[in-house]
Amino acid sequence: MSWTSDGTVVWGSLQKGWFESVNHLARTTPWLHAPARLYAVYGVGLFAGLLLLSWWLVRRDGDLRRMAAALWAPIGVLVAVGVNQFLVAGFAEPRPYTVLPHTLVLVARSSDYSFPSDHAVMAGAATAGVMLAHRRLGLITLLLALAMAFTRVYVGAHFPLDVVTGLLVGAAIAWLSYLVVAPVVTRLVAVLARTPLRPLLTSSPPAQPQPIQ
């Protein structure tokens, strides 16, 4: 990843080549600049909407186990993005436009480090969270996460490895964090389903006691 470290010269050259290929594509597709910039910057809101939609769909289905996954999903995203701050600070990799001064940059330049991409971590974590709750919606989220990763490179904000690693890190942290808390969260959801909060967890009515024969 580093351009000067002896052990990573070859990899750095590949990274540079991949990035410049995408940046060249950006130069030759000005008609795509506005939608790519819009999605790269504000697409985070779309993932928030997908997390909300997964909760709504699972609520309608009435599966309390999957409801536990849907409720944990936004927390998993926050955990993943929080953990990533330590990774970003630890690797301290520069942005493409700081090492490649002729880069076409379509978004505001950031002073923070590049690897792994916060946006990609968010998208990867949201994908894992939605996938755990609702498989079909999770597949749609995956496609949108890949689009987010591509646009972050397209607008000149990240190298390819920044976003690929970000997707994997986000998904792994969200998935592992849910595995840790799943028993507790599932039990809590089951308890809350017997309280006035039940309509927030499932649209199905509570089971009626059977009459004594």
C-alpha positions in Angstrom: 0.0 0.0 0.0 2.8 2.4 0.8 4.6 3.8 -2.2 8.0 3.8 -0.6 8.3 0.7 1.5 10.5 -1.9 -0.1 8.2 -4.8 0.7 5.1 -3.2 -1.0 6.5 -1.6 -4.2 4.9 -4.1 -6.5 1.6 -4.0 -4.7 1.7 -0.3 -4.6 2.3 -0.2 -8.4 -0.8 -2.5 -8.9 -2.9 -0.3 -6.6 -1.7 2.8 -8.5 -2.6 1.1 -11.9 -6.0 0.0 -10.8 -6.8 3.4 -9.3 -5.6 5.3 -12.4 -7.8 3.1 -14.6 -10.9 4.0 -12.7 -9.8 7.7 -12.5 -9.3 7.6 -16.3 -12.9 6.2 -16.6 -14.1 9.1 -14.5 -12.3 11.6 -16.9 -14.0 10.1 -19.9 -17.5 9.9 -18.4 -18.5 13.4 -17.3 -22.2 12.5 -17.6 -21.7 10.1 -14.6 -20.0 12.7 -12.3 -23.1 14.1 -10.7 -24.9 10.8 -9.8 -21.6 9.2 -8.7 -20.7 12.2 -6.5 -24.3 12.2 -5.1 -24.2 8.5 -4.2 -20.6 8.6 -2.9 -21.4 11.4 -0.5 -25.0 10.9 0.4 -25.6 7.2 -0.2 -25.1 6.6 3.5 -28.7 7.6 3.9 -29.9 4.9 1.6 -28.3 2.2 3.8 -30.0 3.7 6.8 -33.3 3.3 4.9 -32.5 -0.3 4.0 -31.8 -1.1 7.7 -35.2 0.4 8.5 -36.9 -1.5 5.7 -35.4 -4.8 7.0 -36.9 -4.1 10.4 -40.3 -3.4 8.8 -40.2 -6.5 6.6 -39.2 -8.8 9.5 -41.9 -7.2 11.7 -44.5 -8.1 9.1 -43.1 -11.7 8.9 -43.3 -12.1 12.7 -40.0 -14.0 13.1 -38.6 -12.8 16.5 -35.2 -14.4 15.9 -34.8 -12.5 12.7 -36.2 -9.4 14.4 -33.2 -9.6 16.9 -30.9 -9.5 13.9 -32.7 -6.6 12.4 -32.6 -4.6 15.6 -28.9 -5.3 16.1 -28.0 -4.4 12.5 -27.7 -0.6 13.0 -25.8 -1.1 16.2 -23.4 -3.5 14.3 -22.8 -0.7 11.7 -21.9 1.7 14.5 -19.6 -0.9 16.1 -17.9 -1.5 12.8 -17.3 2.1 12.0 -16.0 2.7 15.5 -13.5 -0.1 15.3 -12.4 1.1 11.9 -11.3 4.4 13.4 -8.5 2.5 15.1 -7.6 0.7 11.9 -7.5 4.0 9.9 -5.2 5.6 12.5 -3.0 2.6 12.7 -2.4 2.2 9.0 -2.3 5.9 8.3 -2.4 5.5 4.5 -2.6 8.7 2.5 -5.5 9.5 0.2 -5.0 9.0 -3.6 -4.8 12.8 -4.3 -2.0 13.3 -1.8 0.3 10.8 -3.6 -1.0 11.3 -7.1 -1.3 15.0 -7.5 -3.0 14.9 -11.0 -5.9 12.8 -9.7 -9.4 13.9 -10.8 -11.3 14.5 -7.5 -15.0 14.9 -7.6 -15.7 15.4 -3.9 -14.3 17.6 -1.2 -10.8 16.6 -0.2 -10.5 15.0 3.3 -7.6 15.4 5.7 -8.1 12.0 7.3 -6.5 8.8 6.2 -7.7 6.5 3.4 -7.4 2.8 4.5 -9.9 1.2 5.2 -12.7 3.3 3.8 -15.3 4.4 6.4 -18.0 4.4 3.7 -17.1 0.9 2.6 -17.0 -0.4 6.2 -20.5 1.1 6.7 -21.8 -0.5 3.6 -20.3 -3.9 4.3 -21.6 -3.8 7.9 -25.1 -2.8 6.7 -25.1 -5.6 4.1 -24.2 -8.2 6.7 -26.8 -6.9 9.1 -29.6 -6.8 6.5 -28.6 -10.2 5.2 -28.9 -11.7 8.7 -32.4 -10.3 9.0 -33.8 -10.6 5.4 -31.9 -12.6 2.8 -33.5 -11.1 -0.4 -33.2 -7.5 0.8 -29.6 -8.4 1.8 -28.8 -9.2 -1.8 -30.1 -5.9 -2.9 -28.0 -4.2 -0.2 -24.9 -6.1 -1.3 -25.3 -4.7 -4.9 -25.6 -1.2 -3.5 -22.6 -1.7 -1.2 -20.5 -2.7 -4.2 -21.8 0.4 -6.0 -20.7 2.5 -3.0 -17.3 1.0 -3.0 -16.9 1.7 -6.8 -18.1 5.2 -6.6 -15.7 6.0 -3.7 -12.8 5.1 -6.0 -14.5 6.7 -9.1 -14.7 10.1 -7.3 -11.0 9.9 -6.4 -11.5 9.5 -2.6 -10.0 6.0 -2.2 -7.8 3.4 -3.7 -9.4 0.1 -4.7 -7.9 -1.8 -1.7 -9.3 0.8 0.7 -12.9 -0.1 -0.3 -12.5 -3.8 -0.8 -10.9 -4.1 2.7 -13.6 -1.8 4.1 -16.4 -4.0 2.8 -14.8 -7.1 4.3 -14.0 -5.5 7.6 -17.5 -4.0 8.0 -19.2 -7.3 7.2 -16.9 -9.3 9.4 -17.4 -7.0 12.4 -21.1 -6.8 12.0 -21.5 -10.6 11.7 -19.1 -11.4 14.5 -20.7 -8.9 16.9 -24.1 -10.3 16.2 -22.9 -13.8 16.9 -21.7 -12.6 20.3 -24.9 -10.8 21.3 -27.5 -13.0 19.5 -28.5 -15.1 22.5 -29.0 -12.1 24.7 -30.7 -10.0 22.0 -33.0 -12.8 21.0 -34.1 -13.4 24.6 -34.7 -9.7 25.1 -36.9 -9.5 22.0 -38.9 -12.5 23.2 -39.5 -10.8 26.5 -40.4 -7.5 24.9 -42.8 -9.3 22.6 -44.9 -10.0 25.7 -45.1 -6.3 26.6 -46.9 -3.3 25.1 -43.9 -2.9 22.8 -45.0 -6.0 20.8 -46.3 -4.0 17.9 -42.8 -2.7 17.2 -41.5 -6.3 17.0 -44.2 -8.2 15.2 -47.5 -7.4 13.5 -48.9 -10.9 14.4 -51.3 -11.0 17.4 -50.2 -12.7 20.6 -51.1 -16.4 20.9 -54.4 -16.9 22.7 -54.5 -19.3 25.6 -56.3 -22.5 24.7 -59.6 -23.1 26.6 -59.6 -25.8 29.2 -61.5 -28.9 27.9 
